[in-house]
């Protein structure tokens, strides 16, 4: 009997050690098993790309692991406790007055798991490019994976906002945001009248890393232009998200009746653009000679609802409210 008690005590101690070590952040890196998440009385079961997650009601500490979802979360009235960020890029100007001070948990493609563990969130909202760490995140807190195909379909930004709203139980606010979007789109169409059908809009960018490229019809900005009724130039029509590797000899591919030229708002991007604008081939573009080139910000590149509304602001500013 004495030996039995000794063995029981030893077994209990061993199990305790194994349990504690399983919760160690270092072991999170090595645990690839998907945790079982059974529905509870005080939670909502959400289906997502990697299964089902039981989200507690009255969540207070949310971590967002994609910058686009961060902006949408704030638009839906939920301020996360922490987020990831695009390293090397400044906060876009269109978001400067909208983002409160929120703790960072690293780069969006390599979040710091140990820091996330220390914060003790109620919910983690991740995205499918981080599926390899889903089980590790799920051991920290209930985790939902939002689908983020790349390149994505034109309507993807609408689906992404709605998916986040379902997760956060804010579908009423999402519907209101989309109603406001369509109201603005229809007002712009009405003000522009028949000119919409005869105006080809080009959207392009340049950087020292990637040269010159155009934003295709399948890009988020392309979906906004299509909702209003604008056409892309022939060189940009088709199943394109980006049209990249545009050489100076092919720079006419970004020509149009109007050119919205995007900046990532870094000093290096301004230097690259200044160099391009001094080139004789740039100055031979029809849109340049007509003075219909409009320099716009990072929002034309992004897909959150604040970015989409900032695109509409530019369209109103340059194409509708003309003196």
C-alpha positions in Angstrom: 0.0 0.0 0.0 2.8 2.4 0.9 4.4 1.7 -2.6 1.0 2.4 -4.2 0.7 5.8 -2.5 4.3 6.6 -3.5 3.6 5.7 -7.1 0.3 7.7 -7.1 2.1 10.8 -5.8 4.9 10.3 -8.4 2.3 10.0 -11.2 0.4 13.1 -10.1 3.7 15.1 -9.9 4.6 14.0 -13.4 1.3 15.0 -14.9 1.5 18.4 -13.2 4.9 19.0 -14.7 3.7 17.9 -18.1 0.7 20.2 -17.9 2.8 23.3 -16.9 5.4 22.6 -19.5 2.7 22.3 -22.1 1.6 25.9 -21.3 5.1 27.3 -21.6 5.5 29.8 -24.5 8.5 27.9 -25.8 6.4 24.7 -26.2 3.8 26.7 -28.1 6.4 26.8 -30.9 6.5 23.0 -31.1 2.8 22.1 -30.6 1.1 21.5 -33.9 -2.0 19.7 -32.7 -5.3 21.4 -33.1 -7.1 22.0 -29.8 -10.6 20.8 -29.3 -13.0 23.6 -28.7 -16.4 22.4 -27.4 -19.3 24.9 -27.4 -20.1 26.4 -24.0 -23.2 28.1 -22.7 -21.6 31.6 -22.7 -20.1 31.7 -26.1 -20.9 31.9 -29.8 -19.7 29.2 -32.2 -18.1 30.7 -35.3 -17.2 28.6 -38.4 -14.0 29.8 -40.2 -11.3 28.6 -42.5 -9.7 26.1 -40.0 -12.8 24.8 -38.3 -15.0 26.2 -35.5 -14.2 28.4 -32.6 -16.3 29.2 -29.5 -16.0 32.9 -28.9 -16.8 34.1 -25.4 -19.6 36.6 -25.0 -18.7 40.1 -23.7 -15.1 39.9 -25.0 -12.9 42.8 -23.8 -9.4 41.9 -24.9 -9.1 41.3 -28.7 -5.8 41.0 -30.6 -5.9 41.7 -34.3 -3.1 40.1 -36.4 -3.7 41.9 -39.8 -3.5 45.7 -40.2 -6.6 45.8 -42.5 -8.7 44.0 -39.9 -7.4 46.5 -37.3 -8.9 49.5 -39.1 -12.2 47.6 -39.8 -12.4 46.6 -36.2 -12.2 50.2 -35.1 -14.8 51.2 -37.7 -17.1 48.5 -36.2 -16.6 50.0 -32.7 -14.2 47.5 -31.3 -10.8 48.8 -30.2 -8.3 45.9 -30.0 -5.9 45.6 -27.1 -3.0 44.8 -29.5 -2.2 44.4 -33.2 0.5 43.7 -35.7 1.9 46.2 -38.2 3.5 46.5 -41.6 7.2 47.1 -40.8 9.0 49.8 -42.7 5.8 51.8 -43.5 4.5 54.9 -41.7 0.9 55.0 -40.5 -1.1 56.0 -43.6 -2.3 59.6 -43.5 -5.9 58.5 -43.9 -5.7 56.6 -40.6 -3.7 59.1 -38.5 -6.7 60.5 -36.7 -8.5 57.2 -36.4 -6.1 54.8 -34.8 -5.7 55.2 -31.0 -2.5 54.1 -29.2 -2.5 50.3 -29.4 0.3 47.9 -28.3 2.1 46.2 -31.1 2.9 42.4 -31.0 5.3 42.5 -34.0 5.2 42.3 -37.7 2.0 41.1 -39.4 3.8 38.1 -41.0 5.6 37.0 -37.8 3.7 38.0 -34.6 5.5 37.6 -31.2 3.7 34.6 -29.6 5.3 35.1 -26.2 4.1 38.7 -26.1 0.6 37.6 -27.1 0.6 35.1 -24.3 1.6 37.7 -21.8 -1.3 40.0 -22.8 -3.8 37.2 -22.1 -6.4 38.1 -24.8 -10.1 36.9 -24.8 -10.0 36.5 -28.6 -7.4 36.4 -31.4 -8.4 37.3 -34.9 -5.8 36.0 -37.3 -5.7 35.3 -41.1 -5.0 32.2 -43.3 -1.4 33.1 -44.1 -0.7 32.4 -40.5 -2.4 29.0 -40.4 0.9 27.3 -39.5 0.6 28.8 -36.0 -3.1 28.4 -35.6 -2.8 25.7 -33.0 -0.3 27.7 -31.0 -2.5 30.8 -31.0 -5.5 28.6 -30.0 -3.7 27.4 -26.9 -3.4 31.1 -25.9 -7.0 32.1 -26.6 -10.0 31.3 -28.9 -8.7 32.1 -32.4 -10.5 32.7 -35.6 -8.9 32.6 -39.0 -10.2 35.1 -41.6 -9.7 34.0 -45.2 -7.2 36.3 -47.0 -6.7 35.0 -50.6 -4.1 36.8 -52.6 -4.7 38.1 -55.2 -8.4 38.3 -54.2 -11.7 38.9 -55.9 -12.9 42.5 -56.5 -15.6 42.2 -53.8 -13.2 40.8 -51.2 -13.0 44.0 -49.2 -16.8 43.8 -48.7 -16.6 40.1 -47.6 -13.8 40.8 -45.3 -15.7 43.6 -43.4 -18.7 41.3 -43.1 -16.7 38.3 -41.9 -15.1 40.5 -39.2 -18.5 41.8 -38.2 -19.8 38.3 -37.7 -16.9 37.4 -35.5 -17.3 40.6 -33.4 -21.1 40.3 -33.4 -21.3 43.8 -35.1 -23.3 42.9 -38.2 -25.7 45.8 -37.7 -22.8 48.3 -37.8 -21.4 46.5 -40.9 -24.7 46.8 -42.7 -24.9 50.5 -41.8 -21.3 51.1 -43.1 -22.2 49.4 -46.4 -25.5 51.3 -46.7 -23.5 54.5 -46.4 -21.0 53.3 -49.0 -23.7 52.6 -51.6 -25.4 55.9 -50.8 -22.1 57.7 -51.6 -21.5 55.7 -54.7 -25.0 56.4 -56.1 -24.7 60.1 -55.2 -21.4 60.3 -57.2 -22.9 58.5 -60.1 -25.8 60.9 -60.2 -23.6 64.0 -60.0 -21.3 62.7 -62.8 -24.1 61.7 -65.1 -23.2 60.4 -68.6 -19.6 61.4 -68.2 -19.0 58.2 -66.1 -19.5 56.1 -69.2 -16.9 58.0 -71.3 -14.1 58.3 -68.7 -11.3 55.7 -68.5 -9.6 55.8 -65.1 -6.1 54.5 -64.6 -4.6 53.8 -61.2 -0.8 53.3 -60.9 2.2 53.4 -58.6 6.0 53.3 -58.6 8.6 52.4 -56.0 12.4 51.7 -56.0 11.7 48.1 -55.2 9.0 47.2 -57.8 9.3 49.7 -60.6 6.0 50.8 -62.2 2.8 48.9 -61.9 -1.0 49.5 -62.4 -3.9 48.4 -60.2 -6.2 46.1 -62.2 -9.9 45.7 -62.3 -9.7 43.0 -59.6 -8.0 45.3 -57.1 -10.0 46.8 -54.3 -9.8 50.2 -55.9 -10.9 48.7 -59.2 -14.1 47.4 -57.5 -14.9 50.9 -56.2 -14.4 52.4 -59.7 -16.6 49.6 -61.2 -19.4 50.2 -58.6 -19.5 53.8 -59.8 -19.5 52.8 -63.4 -16.0 53.8 -64.6 -13.9 51.8 -67.1 -10.2 51.0 -67.0 -8.1 51.7 -70.0 -7.9 48.7 -72.5 -4.3 47.9 -71.3 -5.7 47.4 -67.7 -8.8 45.4 -68.5 -9.1 41.7 -67.6 -8.6 39.4 -64.7 -5.8 41.5 -63.1 -5.1 42.4 -59.5 -1.8 44.1 -60.4 -0.2 44.7 -63.8 3.4 44.8 -62.8 6.8 45.1 -64.5 5.7 48.0 -66.7 8.9 49.3 -68.3 9.4 52.9 -69.3 9.0 51.8 -72.9 5.5 50.6 -72.0 4.5 53.5 -69.8 1.6 54.3 -72.1 -0.1 51.3 -70.4 -0.9 53.6 -67.4 -2.3 56.3 -69.6 -6.0 57.2 -69.5 -8.5 60.1 -69.3 -7.6 60.4 -65.6 -4.6 58.9 -63.7 -4.7 58.4 -59.9 -1.0 58.0 -59.0 -0.6 56.3 -55.6 2.1 56.9 -53.0 3.0 54.6 -50.2 3.9 57.8 -48.3 7.6 57.0 -47.8 10.3 59.5 -48.7 11.8 56.9 -51.0 8.6 56.7 -53.0 8.5 60.5 -53.4 12.1 60.4 -54.7 11.3 57.6 -57.2 8.2 59.5 -58.4 10.2 62.7 -58.8 12.7 60.9 -61.0 9.9 59.4 -63.1 8.2 62.8 -63.6 11.5 64.1 -65.1 11.5 61.4 -67.8 10.5 62.5 -71.3 8.3 59.4 -71.7 6.3 60.3 -68.7 5.7 63.8 -70.1 4.5 62.4 -73.4 1.5 60.7 -71.7 -1.8 62.1 -72.8 -3.1 62.3 -69.2 0.0 64.3 -68.2 -0.4 66.8 -71.0 -4.0 67.2 -70.1 -3.0 67.8 -66.5 -5.3 65.0 -65.2 -2.8 63.2 -63.0 -3.8 63.3 -59.3 -1.4 62.2 -56.6 -3.1 60.2 -54.0 -2.2 58.3 -50.8 -1.8 54.8 -49.4 -5.6 54.4 -49.1 -5.8 53.5 -52.8 -3.7 50.5 -52.0 -5.7 49.3 -49.0 -9.0 47.5 -48.4 -10.4 48.6 -45.0 -13.6 50.6 -45.0 -11.7 53.8 -44.1 -9.5 53.4 -47.2 -12.6 52.7 -49.4 -14.2 55.9 -48.1 -11.0 57.9 -48.7 -11.0 56.7 -52.3 -14.5 58.0 -52.7 -13.3 61.3 -51.1 -10.6 61.6 -53.9 -13.1 60.8 -56.6 -15.4 63.6 -55.3 -12.6 66.0 -54.9 -11.0 65.6 -58.4 -13.9 64.4 -60.6 -17.1 65.7 -59.0 -16.4 69.0 -57.1 -14.6 70.6 -60.0 -14.8 74.5 -60.0 
